[in-house]
Amino acid sequence: MNGKIKIIVGSFILLILINCNNDKKENLFQLAELKNYKITTTKINDSIVKINGSSKDYTIEGNMNIYDSSRQNWWKINNQIINEKYEIEYVYLDKQIENQIKVYKNGKLYKRASKFYTKSINNNKLSFNFYFPVSKFNTSQVNFNYAISDTIERKIIKEGKLNCINKTDHYYCSVPISKNESIIGIVTNFSDFKKKDSVNLAVDRMFIK
């Protein structure tokens, strides 16, 4: 990995994550603990196994690296009683991080409780839509710190920072990009909640690749 990319990744690891929906998020992470399930495993290759778990009300599935017990990519949790599904994307950057979270109700993505991003390319621009859970905290700004790399020469060719635009239910940024280029970065949601005698601050982030 390029040195500057390591710096970006390292900063992502060190930054403190304070989620605006902390109680709900904590409950979901507890729900994802494998000790709560009866587990079966299926070998995919020498390093990856498929995990399937079941409990009275839930099922869980996803891939795990057997050497460091890290969860790979997206995991799915199904609530069999109320027809809800949760998806958690895991990234491993020296430690395991819950990156994106999607909540589905009756088969439909419930954006108000989800944290995720989408991306598309058009007219040599890579566009991002960033979604954060709705909460009592008010967003003051959303920033996207990024690095553009040449995928052939495998080196960073540009770094930048953008203030994202509020688009009603999400935030939008676009970055000019050429052929054989890719983007890695961190989007940060800064928010606050004002009380009578104090102001609580919150920071929420996603690693973008």
N, C-alpha and C positions, 0 to 999 in steps of 0.2 A: 504494500500500500504506500502511495506517495506520502512524503513527509507532511505536506500541508493538509492532505486529507486526514492524516492521523491527528493533526492539531484540531481540526474541526470535530472529528469524532471524539477526541479526548475532552473537548469543551462540552460536548453533549453529555458525556458521562458525568462530568464534575458539577454541571449546573443542577440546582435543586429544583425538583418538580413538586409543585403544590397545586393539586387539581382542585378546580372550583367545585366539583361534585365529589368531594373526597369520600364522604360516607358511602355513596352509591358505588364508587369505584372500588373502595376497600372491600365492600361486600362481594363484588364481582370477582376480585382477586382471590378472596377466600373461597369462593365457589369453584375457582379453577385449581385449587389444591388437590393433588391426586390422592392424598390420604382419605379424601371423602368418597372415593369410588372403589368399586371392585374392578381391577385392572386386568386386561389381556394385552399382550404385545405380539406384533408381527414383524419379522425382520424384513427390511427393505433392501439394505446393503450392509457392508461390513461396519458402518458407523451409525446408520440411521434405523430406528425402529418406529413402527406405527403404534400409537397408544390408543386404546379404546377403553373407556371406563363407563360404569353405570352405577347409579344409586337409585333410591326410591323414586325421586322426582326428576333426575337429570341424567344426561349422557354427556360425555366429553370425548373428543378425538383430536389427534394431532401427531406430528412427528417429533422425535427427540433424538438428539445426539447422545449415544451411549457413553462416550468418553468423558464428556463434561456435564452431562445431564441437562444440556440447554435445549429449550424448546425452539423448534424451527418454523419460521414463517407463521401462517395463520392456524389458530386452534379454534374449534367450534364447541360450544356448550349449548345443549338443547334443554329447555324446560318443558317436560312432557305434560305438565298439568295446565299451564296457562298459554301454551303455544307461543312462547318466546324463544328466540335464539340469540346467542351472543358470540361474536367473533373477536378474537384478540390476536393482533399481529405482534410477534416477538422478534426483536433484533438482539444480536449478541455482540456487544462492543466492550470486551473485557469483562463484562457482566451482562446478565440477561435483563432486558428492558421491555416492558409492555408499551408498545409504540402506538398503534392504532386500535381503536375499540369501536365495534359496530353492534348496535342493538336492533333486533328485528322483532316487530310485533305483528302477528297474523300474516307473516310472510313478507312484510314491507319494512324497509329500512326506516328506523325511527331516528331522524337526524338530530332532533333536539337533545337526545341523550348520548349521541355518538361523537367520537373524535376520530377523524380520518381525513384523507386528502384524495383528490383525483387529479389527473394530469392529461393533457392532450397537446398535440403539436399541429400548428397551422401557420402557413406563411413564414416559416423559419423562426417561429416563436414557440417556446414551450410554456404552456399556461397551466397554472395550479389553482385549484379551489380547495381552501382549507376550512374544515368544519370543526367547531369546538362545542362541547355541551352547553346548553342554556343553563344559567344558574343565577343566583342573587348577585353575583359579582358583575360589575360593568366593565367591559373591555375598553381600555384606553388606547391601545395600539397593538397591531400584529406585524411583526417584522420577519423577513425571510433573509437569513444569511446563507449564501451559497458559493459554491466553487464550480467552475466549468472545467472539465478535463478533456483532453484529447484521447480518445479511446484507442487510437493506433500507437501513438508515442507514449501513452500512459503517463501523462504529466498534467499538472494544473496549468491552465493558460489564462484564467481570469477568476477573480473573486469579487463579490459585490454584496450589497445589502439593499433591500427594498422595503418600503412601507406598503403593506398590502391594503387594497381597497375594500371597504365594507360593501357587500352585495346582499343585504337583507339577512339571509340566513347563513352566510359564509363570507370568507375573505379571499380576495383574488390577487394574484401576481402573475406576471409573464416575463420571461427572460429570452432575449434573442439567442438563437443557437444555430450552429452550422452542422453540416454532415460530419459524422464521426465524432460528435461531441456529446458528453453526458453531464448531468448535474447531480451534485450531492449537497445537502445542506440541512439547516435547522430552521423550522418556523417556530416563533415564540409569541405566545399570547400573554400580554400584560393586562391585568385587570385589578379592580379594587372594589371594596365594599365599605361604604361610609356609615359609621355609627354615630351616635350623638357626640361622643368624646374621643373617637379614634377612627382610624382608617386601616382596614385590613387589606394587604396586598397579596396577589396571587400570580404565579407564573406557570404556564403550561406549555409544553414543547412537543414537537414531533420531529423525528429524524426522517429526512426526505431523500429518496434514492431513485 
